[in-house]
Amino acid sequence: MFYQLIKVGKEEIGLVWRDAAGKPLVESIYLPGGRGKMKSRMVRDFPAIHMTARVIPDGIDQLIADLYNGKKQHFNLSRLNLSRLTEFSAGVLKLTYKIPRGKVDTYSGLAAKAGSPRAARAVGAVMANNPFPIVIPCHRVVQAGGRIGQFGGGSGMKKQLLAREGIVLDLRGRVSVKQIRH
């Protein structure tokens, strides 16, 4: 298992990955900021990572940086290790991946799309524990009524990510109903 710190402007995104039969497989992505130093957080969560950083092949690091900067990119989900997630979590994350740039969905909307219309809180828990933020755009999931809700990188980062993708918030800090995917 390896790690990489991806420089994006003055910020760093952490990446833990491994080689799976000659192909890179992303284990986790760490948002800038947070508590403690990036490398310390990664080692805490993945003690097996090598102490020396290693660049992930195939330009995956640049794809992640581009997504963070709001650029439209396609990311092959087979490059993410979804196997350690529950079937429900993996399914919800795959649905979240399909939310297009410039749109958002609600926790309850995703729950209904996942076949569990009463599971909005469970969807919220999946978003809170998303191991692949940016690639799986959990920042595009909002509360009913357009309130932006929580985000692992903080509400300020969520607002920035949404703005980079063309999502406009009203004076109350809510997403327009027109931008909510139905």
N, C-alpha and C positions, 0 to 999 in steps of 0.2 A: 504494500500500500504506500502511496506517495501523497505529497501535498504540493500545492503551488499557491503563491500569493499573486493575484492578478492586479496590476496597477491600472486604475481607472481614474485619471486626473490625479487628485491628491488623496484618493481613497484606495483601499485594498479590498478585494473580494477574495475570500479563502476558498480553496478547492481541495477536496480529498478525493483521490481516484486510485484505481488499481488496474493492472493489466489483466484482462480476461481473455485468454487464448489469443493473445496478440492484438487485442483491441482495447482501447481505453474505456473504462467503465466508471462513471462518476458515482461516488458514494454520498457526497454531501457538498453543499455550497454554503458559505458563510458570508452574511451581509457585512458591509463596513460598519464600524462602530461596535456597539455591544460592550459587555463587561469583560475586562481583561484583554490581554494581547491576543491577536488573531491566532498565532501559532500555538499559544498555550491552550486556547479553546479547542483547536483541532486535535492536539495531542491528548487532551482530557477525554474527548469523545472517541478518538481512534488511536489508542496507545501503540498500535502496530505501524503507524506511519514512519517512514524512514526519516532520520534527522536531517537529511539533506533534501532540499526542494528539487523537484523534477518537473519540467514543463510537460504538460499533457500533449500528446500528439494530435494531428489532424485539425489544428486550429480551433479546437474546442474552447480554449481560453479566450480567443478573440470573439467567438460567437457570444460567449457569456458577457464580455465587456460591451459588445454592441447592443445586446438586449438591455443591459443596465442603462446604457445611454439612450434608450428609447427607439433604437433602430429595429426595423422589421427584419427578422431573421427566422429561418426554419432550423429547428433543433431536432435531431433524430432521437426520439424517446428511448430507443434501444440502447443508447449510450448512458442511460440512467439505471442504477441498480434499484429497481422497484420490487425485487424479490423479497426484501426484508420487511415489506409493508403488508398490512392486512389486505385482503381482496377489496374491502370497502374503501380503504384509504387510497390504494392504487387506482381504483376506478374513479374516485372523486378527483384525484390529481390529473388523470388523463382527461377528464371533462374540463377541468380548469385550464389545461393546456390549450384547449380548443376555443377559449374566449378570445376573440380577435382584438388586436390593438384598436384603441378608440372606443371600446365597449367595456362594460363591466357586467357582472352577474351578481345575484344576491345569494346569501347562504341558503335561504329557503329554495331559491330557484335551482341551485346545484343539487340540493337534496332531492327535489322532485325529478330532475334529470337523471339522478342516480337510482331512481326507483324507490326512494325512501322519503316521501314528502314530509314526514314529521321529524326528519333527522337534521334540521338546520343546525342545532348545537353540535352534533357529531361532525358535520361539515366544518364548522368553526374550529373544532379540535384538530381536524386534519390540516386545515390551513395554518393553525398555530404551530404544528409540528412538521410542516412541509420541509423535507430535507433538501429541496432543490429550488429555493426562491430564485426569482428572476427567470429561470428557464420554465418552471411551472409558475405562471404569473399570479400567485395568490394575492398580489396587490390589486388585482382586478376584481376581487370579490369584496362586496360591500354589504352593509346591513340593509334591511328593508327600508324604503323611504329615502335611499341614497346616502345615508350617513356612511362615512368611510370605514369606521370600525378600527380595530387594532391591526398591528403589523409588527413583525419581528424586528424590523429596523426602525420602528417608531413611526408615529403618524406623519411627522415631517417628511421622512423618506418616502412614505406611501404617497403623499401628495405630490412630491417631486417626480416619482416614477409615473404616476398617472398623468401629470402635466406633460412629461416628455412624450407620452403616447397620444396626446391630444384630448385628454379628458379634462373638461372644464368644471370647476366647482363653483357653486353659487356663493352668495355673500354669507350664507350660513355654513359653508364648508361641505355642502352636499353635492352629489352627482346628479345631473339632470336626468329625469325619467327617460328622456330620449336616448340616453347613452346606456341604459340598462337593457341587456339582452333578454329577450323573452323566448 
